[in-house]
Amino acid sequence: MKKKTSLTAQQLSAQRNRLVYLAFISLALGIAIAGQAALLAEAVQRIFVESASFPSVAGLLGILLAVMATRTLLSYGNGVIGLRMATTAKTNMRTAVLKNFFQSSMPVTLRGHTGGKVSIALDAVDESDGYFSQYMPRMVEAAVIPILLLIVTFTLHANSGFIMLFTAPFILIFMILVGLKTKKKSEEKYSQLAEFAGTFLDSLQGLVTLKIFGRANRQEQEIERSSLGYRDATMTILRIAFTNTFMLESIVMLSIGIVALELAIQLLVLKSMSFHTAFLVLLLVPEFYSLLKNTGTAFHSGRTSMGAIRKVEIILEETNDRNDQMELTEEGRASAKELLTLPPSIELDNVRFQYAPGSFELKVGPIKVGTGQNIAIVGRSGSGKTTLLHLISGLLKPKSGAILVNGTPLSQKDETIWFEHISYITQHPYIFAGTFADNIAIGAGRNVTREEIEKAAEEAGLSGVAAKLEQGLDTFVGEGGRGLSGGEKQRLSLARAFLKRPTLILFDEPTVGLDLRTERVLQRSIAALASTATMITVAHRLYTIRHADNILFMDHGTLVSSGNHDELMKRLPSYAEMVDVQLKGGLA
């Protein structure tokens, strides 16, 4: 089995050229740092020890300024490459996240908070910036420059080199220990952020409901609790950062002090070293430790970013289950499309499903739906009707058993092709912010003409509604636009289906809550739409049930019985009781 590479490794592998540039620039930067120290030591030696005149050292000072300028440009170059790496990596990761959101399977799409997903796509991806713009350039520098400075120091004075060699690991060990803790805390921080984003978005979307039921204050407290949790996680990371900075500064100051003490003993007490050499070493040592300290700071930032990257990686792994499904060849895809050009037959073979251990469980024995049949699923609330419809549609995956479409397991069908040939009309279809025409065109999955949209609207009984509006089908609806009634939403949803012309139509109580007249209008449109398709409806009214070819009666997650209306009236008292209640209530 091919070992999966981490997300960071993938991004770095895609930018190998820039890593090579960073290495060459870091090598040049190391040479510039050593050269600057050597030139500065030589200038101080000539001016203050040898009392040389200014004209005699003017050339030396000019070279020193040029080297300093070169060092600045090289540091700037490293920073620019780091920023470009970060920009490319963030673009790639955000593209991957959005692509996976759009291409993931239906069960994965329905999982989790919308706010949490938005937080991952925006905040977590942005937070990864530090890893590529700061951490990687500093790590490349740390892999090249300190070694170069250590070699130069050993050449000048071995004792100072040994002190640097023995003290440097303490900084590296401390960096690793702090980094591991930081990464863990960072993951906790983004979990808190996702929770906060989800809670906030849910509250915003349901603000009217919260106000009506007097729950706004309580939800405000919940948002505050979630916000404080995110604040505490962030402050924990900042506390680690401040502790990290203090400890690094302490180690660096102590190490430089030890080297300076040793140089003072050699220079003043033992008189075994020249001023030029001692001063040069004293210039190189702070550069050495400064690089390690900066690397430690960047390491902390990088580990924080890695926590964010890990959250992105997790969501990509969760949504990549689509790639784990059976891949179809072009011939297989063509075959699948051909199988779905006619109304399909559907068979459920001992399907079992459970949302979570100890929760509601659906258990249905063999169910057969013939080609072009009209099937109704009925039962009390909570009996598993909608769950069964979700399983047939592919929105949920069974824990055991199989769902066969034209004799082929649904799990083996290409999801994209499958959804091209079905329409699922729910109780509350989603209306996007846009015009009537835009919302209808969504159903086609292709470019459609204005005439096709108008025909679909007419077939769904929506053209009469649009005709009363000043802008007709170009009227803006959805969020920020014209509000639609329940019946208008259902007609719009049916217009999408008329435009799509599916071979399988699934209805989840599409006429619930509507007045009888509106329901009858919709039923006529539904009958016309179903004339060329297999139709399965979760129904509650006798008008819908009576004309079904087969009725599935559900109770407590189990298929109790099936048959046509007259058969169930004779042999199933619970069904007869349900019908009797509707007749007495005038809902038939």
C-alpha positions, 0 to 999 in steps of 0.5 A: 500500500502506498504510504500517504504523505503529509500535507506539508510534505506535499506542499514542500515537494511541489516547491522544491525549486524554492527550497533550493533557492533558499539553501543557496541564498542561506549559504551566501548569507552565511558567507556575508555574515562571516565576511562582515564580521571579519571586515569589521574586526579588521577595521576596528584593529586598524583604527583603534589598535594600529591608529591608522588614518581614515584614508587608509581604511576608507576602501576597507569601510567601503567594502564593509558597507557593500557586504552589509548591503549584500547581507540585507538583500540576501535576508530580504530575498529569503523573506520574499521566497518564504512569502511566495512559498506561503502564498502558493501553499495557501492557494493550493490548500484552499483549492484542495479544501474547496474542491473536496467540499464540492466533490466529497460524497453526500454523507461527508457533505452532510457531516459537521457544522457549516461554520466549522468548515468555513473556519477551516477553509479561511482561518486555518489555511491563513494560519498556515502562513507562518510555517512557509513564510517564517519557519521554513526559511529559518530552518534552512538558514539554521541548517547552513549558516550556524554550521558555517559560523561554527567552522570559522570559529573553530578555525580561529579559536577551538575553545570557543567553538567547543563552547558553542558546540556544547551549548547549542543543543540545549536550544534545540532540545528546548525548541523541540519540547516547546514545539511539541506542546505548541502543536497540540495546543494549536490543534485544540485552539482550532477545534475551539475556533471551529466550535465557536464558528459553528455556534455563531453561524447557527445562532445567526441563521436561527436568530428569528426563532431564538427571539420568538422563543425567548432564547436569545439571551441563553444562546448569547451565553453559549456564544460567550462560552464558546468564545471564551474557550477559544480565547483561553486556548489562544492565551495558552499558546501566547503564554508558551510563546512568552515562556519560550522567548524568555528561556531562549534569551536566557540560554543565549545570554548565558552561552555568550557570557561563557564564551566572552569570559573564556575570551577575556581570560585568553586575551587579558590573563593568559595573553595567548590571543590577539585582540583581532582574533578575540574581537572577531570571535566575539562578533561571530558568537552572537550571530551564531546564537541569534540565528538559533534564537530566531530559529526557535521563535520561528519554530514556535510559530511553525508548530502553531501553523502545523496545528492549523495545517493538521486541521486542514489535513484532517478535513481533507482525509475525511472528505477523500473517502470519495476517492476510496470508492470503486473507480469506473473506467470510461466504459463503466461510466458509459455503461452506468449512464446507459443503465440509468437512461430508463426508470431504474428498479431498486432492491433493498437486501436486509439493510441495517443503519444506525446513526450512532451506537444506542440510537435509532436503528433502521432494519428493513428486510427485502424490498423491491421497487419495480421499474417505473413504479410509484411507491409510498412510504408511510408511518408515524413520525420517527418510524424511519421513513426519511432515513429510508429515503436517505439510504435509497438516495445515497445520502446515507450509507447502510451499515450492512446489507445492500441497495441494488439499482438495476441489480448493481450495488449502489455503493459501486455506482459513480456518485456523480452519474447517480445524482445526474439521474435522480431528483430529491425534493424535500419538505424545505427545498433550499432557495439560493440568493438569485432569480427564479430563473437562476434557481430553476437552472440549477436543476439541469446541471448543464447550460440551458436556454431561457425557453427550457427554463420557462417550459419547466416553470410552466409544467411546475405551475410556477409561471402563473406565480411569476406572471404576477411579478413585475420582473417575472422569472427574473425576480430576485428570491432567496436571502435578500430577495422576495420571500416565497411561500411553502407552495411556491418553494415546492413548485420551484423545486418541481421546476428544477426536476422538470428541467432535469427529467430524472429517471428516479424521483424521491419526495420527502413529504413535499406537500406537508403544511400546504392547503389542500388546493395547493397540494392538488395542484402540486400533485398534478405536476408530480404525476406528470413528472413521474410518468417517465420515472420511478417515484418513491414518496414519503407520504402522509395524506391519503390522497397521495397514498391511495394511488401508489402501486405499493405502500411500505408501512414503517414502524420503529425503524422496521418495515411492518408490511407492504401492499396496495391501499386496499390490501393494507386496509384489510390486513393491517389495523394500524394502517386502517387506523391512520387512514381513519384518523385522516378521513375524520380530520378531513385530510384525505 
